[in-house]
């Protein structure tokens, strides 16, 4: 996780395939979100490959919203999807 002024960026998140669908990812993500909120972050941003349906579904199920598609984001060939989750309202809203 990287922390910026008001945003956190989840850089790398994975659960070993043999351990997926056991609640580990959801628990880790909840801890990361709580840590980001405690650090003052208002939003968490993350990216996933467009063809990573399981990963995108995981984030969607945990309240993340797909905000834009970036063509050829990975190695200049694979498309990516930017997702975000607001942890709290912006102070100027």
Backbone bond lengths (Angstrom), bond angles and torsions (degrees), N, CA, C in turn:
res aa  C-N    CA-C-N  psi(-1)  N-CA   C-N-CA  omega(-1)  CA-C   N-CA-C  phi
1 X - - - 1.450 - - 1.517 107.64 -
2 X 1.314 115.18 132.49 1.459 121.11 172.04 1.523 107.22 -108.19
3 X 1.322 115.57 143.15 1.459 120.22 179.34 1.521 109.60 -114.31
4 X 1.325 116.28 128.94 1.454 122.98 176.19 1.521 107.32 -111.32
5 X 1.314 118.05 -167.02 1.466 120.99 -177.25 1.531 112.28 -53.18
6 X 1.316 117.81 -60.65 1.463 121.02 -177.78 1.525 113.02 -123.48
7 X 1.308 116.17 0.85 1.459 121.48 -178.71 1.523 110.45 -121.22
8 X 1.312 114.25 154.13 1.459 121.53 169.04 1.523 106.63 -117.75
9 X 1.316 116.38 147.11 1.454 121.10 -179.86 1.519 108.43 -122.52
10 X 1.309 115.48 115.18 1.454 121.30 177.60 1.522 107.51 -78.78
11 X 1.314 116.24 105.70 1.457 121.79 -171.28 1.525 111.91 -82.33
12 X 1.320 116.75 -44.37 1.462 119.86 -176.10 1.529 108.60 -144.08
13 X 1.320 116.03 126.19 1.461 120.79 -179.07 1.519 107.88 -146.36
14 X 1.310 116.42 121.82 1.461 119.89 179.67 1.526 109.55 -154.87
15 X 1.306 114.74 151.63 1.459 122.28 173.10 1.527 106.16 -125.09
16 X 1.310 116.07 134.84 1.471 120.37 179.90 1.528 109.26 -52.45
17 X 1.325 117.17 136.69 1.475 120.10 -177.08 1.533 114.69 -51.56
18 X 1.331 117.52 -35.72 1.466 119.82 179.95 1.525 112.59 -71.68
19 X 1.325 117.89 -13.61 1.459 122.59 -178.36 1.530 113.08 -108.97
20 X 1.320 116.66 0.19 1.460 119.94 -179.49 1.523 110.71 -70.95
21 X 1.341 114.99 156.74 1.459 123.95 177.53 1.530 112.33 65.49
22 X 1.337 115.73 30.20 1.458 121.83 176.82 1.526 111.36 -120.64
23 X 1.326 117.58 6.74 1.457 121.41 179.51 1.518 114.58 90.59
24 X 1.322 117.11 -4.01 1.462 120.54 -178.20 1.526 110.72 -65.15
25 X 1.319 116.82 -47.79 1.464 120.76 -179.20 1.515 112.02 -61.52
26 X 1.324 117.20 -43.92 1.457 120.99 179.05 1.518 112.04 -62.68
27 X 1.335 116.71 -40.24 1.466 121.19 178.44 1.528 110.94 -66.91
28 X 1.322 116.84 -43.74 1.464 120.32 177.95 1.526 111.18 -63.67
29 X 1.326 116.23 -42.65 1.453 120.04 -179.81 1.524 110.83 -64.40
30 X 1.315 117.90 -41.10 1.471 121.41 177.64 1.526 110.46 -61.37
31 X 1.329 117.00 -40.91 1.466 120.62 178.22 1.524 110.67 -65.22
32 X 1.341 117.45 -43.06 1.467 120.97 178.11 1.530 111.15 -63.30
33 X 1.321 116.71 -39.84 1.468 120.09 178.10 1.525 111.26 -64.89
34 X 1.328 116.82 -42.43 1.461 120.49 178.35 1.526 110.70 -64.48
35 X 1.316 116.77 -38.89 1.465 121.05 177.59 1.523 110.87 -64.59
36 X 1.326 116.46 -42.35 1.464 120.80 178.87 1.527 110.62 -64.44
37 X 1.318 117.22 -42.07 1.468 120.86 178.48 1.530 110.26 -63.50
38 X 1.328 116.78 -42.02 1.463 120.49 178.84 1.526 111.68 -64.46
39 X 1.320 116.65 -29.22 1.466 121.58 178.52 1.526 111.66 -80.77
40 X 1.340 116.78 -4.28 1.459 120.40 178.42 1.511 115.12 96.61
41 X 1.323 117.22 6.25 1.465 120.15 179.28 1.513 110.58 -69.41
42 X 1.311 115.50 141.11 1.457 120.97 176.54 1.527 111.47 -97.72
43 X 1.330 115.77 -22.72 1.460 119.79 -174.51 1.522 108.90 -147.97
44 X 1.330 115.24 149.25 1.461 121.54 172.37 1.521 107.45 -114.79
45 X 1.305 115.42 133.50 1.465 121.97 176.69 1.522 108.93 -114.76
46 X 1.309 115.11 147.06 1.463 121.19 179.88 1.527 108.01 -152.83
47 X 1.311 116.71 157.30 1.460 121.50 175.27 1.526 109.46 -123.52
48 X 1.315 114.50 154.83 1.459 120.93 175.01 1.524 108.24 -144.56
49 X 1.316 115.65 152.66 1.465 118.23 174.05 1.517 109.21 -64.41
50 X 1.305 115.68 143.76 1.470 120.39 -179.69 1.523 110.94 -58.84
51 X 1.332 117.30 -36.04 1.467 120.52 -177.50 1.533 113.00 -83.51
52 X 1.328 117.94 1.14 1.461 121.95 178.91 1.537 108.97 -88.72
53 X 1.298 115.28 74.57 1.467 121.39 -176.25 1.520 111.13 -62.03
54 X 1.319 118.02 -41.26 1.468 121.00 -179.27 1.530 110.59 -63.66
55 X 1.317 117.13 -44.69 1.463 120.68 179.90 1.517 112.10 -65.03
56 X 1.311 116.62 -44.54 1.469 120.43 178.55 1.520 110.78 -63.12
57 X 1.321 117.30 -40.51 1.468 120.97 177.86 1.524 110.74 -64.36
58 X 1.333 116.69 -40.30 1.465 120.97 177.32 1.523 110.28 -57.42
59 X 1.324 116.85 -50.91 1.471 119.99 -179.76 1.525 111.15 -63.84
60 X 1.329 117.65 -43.04 1.467 120.15 178.26 1.528 110.98 -59.54
61 X 1.320 116.81 -41.92 1.465 121.38 179.28 1.532 112.54 -64.32
62 X 1.339 116.38 -21.37 1.466 121.35 -179.30 1.529 112.26 -104.55
63 X 1.326 115.86 20.96 1.454 120.03 171.77 1.509 116.82 90.92
64 X 1.314 118.11 8.31 1.467 121.40 177.58 1.525 109.18 -87.13
65 X 1.310 114.81 145.97 1.457 121.07 -178.86 1.518 109.61 -119.08
66 X 1.313 115.25 137.47 1.462 120.27 177.54 1.522 108.17 -77.06
67 X 1.325 115.91 123.12 1.461 119.52 -175.02 1.522 113.65 -107.77
68 X 1.318 117.93 -25.71 1.466 118.71 176.09 1.524 111.56 -166.51
69 X 1.302 113.16 156.74 1.457 122.92 177.65 1.516 107.98 -103.08
70 X 1.318 117.30 135.52 1.465 121.00 176.05 1.520 108.02 -120.07
71 X 1.313 115.21 115.85 1.456 120.82 -178.65 1.524 110.96 -70.82
72 X 1.321 115.53 141.22 1.469 123.46 176.56 1.537 112.78 51.53
73 X 1.305 116.00 41.01 1.469 121.82 -176.93 1.527 112.51 -72.09
74 X 1.301 117.10 -36.02 1.456 122.06 -176.53 1.518 110.76 -103.66
75 X 1.312 115.68 117.77 1.472 123.07 179.09 1.523 112.56 54.82
76 X 1.297 116.68 23.53 1.456 120.39 178.43 1.512 114.58 71.09
77 X 1.337 117.39 10.01 1.457 119.70 -178.02 1.527 113.54 -129.61
78 X 1.333 117.70 -40.97 1.466 120.63 -175.40 1.525 111.07 -93.89
79 X 1.319 115.82 137.27 1.456 121.21 178.33 1.526 110.57 -77.01
80 X 1.316 115.42 150.50 1.452 121.64 178.58 1.511 111.40 -124.41
81 X 1.314 115.59 161.86 1.461 122.66 178.18 1.523 107.49 -124.52
82 X 1.325 115.96 130.28 1.461 121.86 174.61 1.525 108.21 -90.80
83 X 1.325 116.45 131.38 1.463 122.04 177.80 1.523 108.40 -124.77
84 X 1.334 115.45 156.77 1.453 119.56 176.18 1.520 110.25 -150.01
85 X 1.319 113.70 157.39 1.459 121.21 175.13 1.522 107.37 -138.14
86 X 1.323 115.89 126.83 1.457 120.92 176.30 1.521 108.80 -83.28
87 X 1.324 116.17 126.50 1.455 121.97 178.05 1.518 111.45 -88.88
88 X 1.334 116.12 -29.15 1.461 122.62 177.63 1.516 108.10 -157.92
89 X 1.310 115.91 160.93 1.458 120.26 -179.56 1.513 110.19 -68.84
90 X 1.323 114.71 149.20 1.465 119.71 175.58 1.519 109.11 -63.95
91 X 1.314 116.04 147.34 1.463 120.34 -178.38 1.519 112.68 -68.29
92 X 1.340 118.45 -21.77 1.465 121.12 179.77 1.523 112.63 -95.59
93 X 1.337 116.71 5.17 1.483 120.12 -178.61 1.516 111.10 -80.82
